Amino acid sequence: MDALTVLALAAFGSTAYLATLSAVKWLNQQASRMKVAGLVVVGMVLCALIGTIANASESVVIGFIVGAGITPPVHRWILQRPRTVAGH
């Protein structure tokens, strides 16, 4: 298993999670017709992405799963952190 491939795909899995989260949040604000069509498209893209990754090597699959699995709790932690205001 190539460690560099696992790390690269972990970053890609994280990016895929955050892009999907943003797209779904945006679609939830749209009219119901666009929301349904958009969610179908997002689902199809995710299925194609996961199918492509599943067809690749084992290290690619492990990296993608690690990235997508670690990102949600880290993202929540970042959003809940107190913000500091920079002084002038």
N, C-alpha and C positions, 0 to 999 in steps of 0.2 A: 504494500500500500504506500503510495506516494504522499508524504506529509504535506508537501507544498500544494498538491491538488486538493487535499482535504481542506486546507486553510483557504484557498481561493474559492472553493465552492461553498464554504461556510459563509464567506462574505457575500457571495451571490445569493445564498438562501436567505440571508438577512435582508438583502436588498429586495428580493422577491416578496418577502413578508411585508416590509414597509410600503412597497409600491401597491400591493394588494389592499392593505389597510387603508391607505390614502384614497384609492379608487373607490372602495366600498363606502367610506365616509362621504365622499363627494356624491356618489350615486344615491345615497340615502336622502340627500337634500333635493333631489330632482323629482320631477313628476313621475307618477307610478309607472307609466308606460316606458319612459326612458330608463327608470330604475330596473325594471324587469329585463329589458333588452341588454342593459349594461352588465347586470349580474350574470346573465347567460354568457356574454362575451368574456367576462373575467373568468368564469368557470371553464370555458373552453380553452382559454389561454393557459390557465393553470394546469389543466389536464394535459395539454400538449407539452408544456414545460416539464411536468413530472414524468410523462412518458419518455421524453427525450433523455432525461437524466437517468431514468431506470434502465434505459438501453445502454448506458455508458458503463464504465468500470465501477467496481465496488467502492473505491475510494471517493469517486464522484458522488455516489449516492450517500455515503456516510457524511461527507462534508456538507452537502446540501441539507440533510436532516439536522445535523448539529447546528448549522447557522440559523435555520428556521426555528429550531427548538429553543435556542438560547435568546434570540432576539426579543420575543414578547415580554419576558420578565425584566430584561434590561431596559427595554423601551418604557415600560411602566415606571421603573425606578427613576429613570431620567426625567420623566414628566412630573413625578411627585417630589423631586428634589427642590428645596427652597432656592429661589433665584436671588442672586446678589446683584445689586445695582452698582455699576462702576462709578467711582467718584471722579470728580473733575479736578 
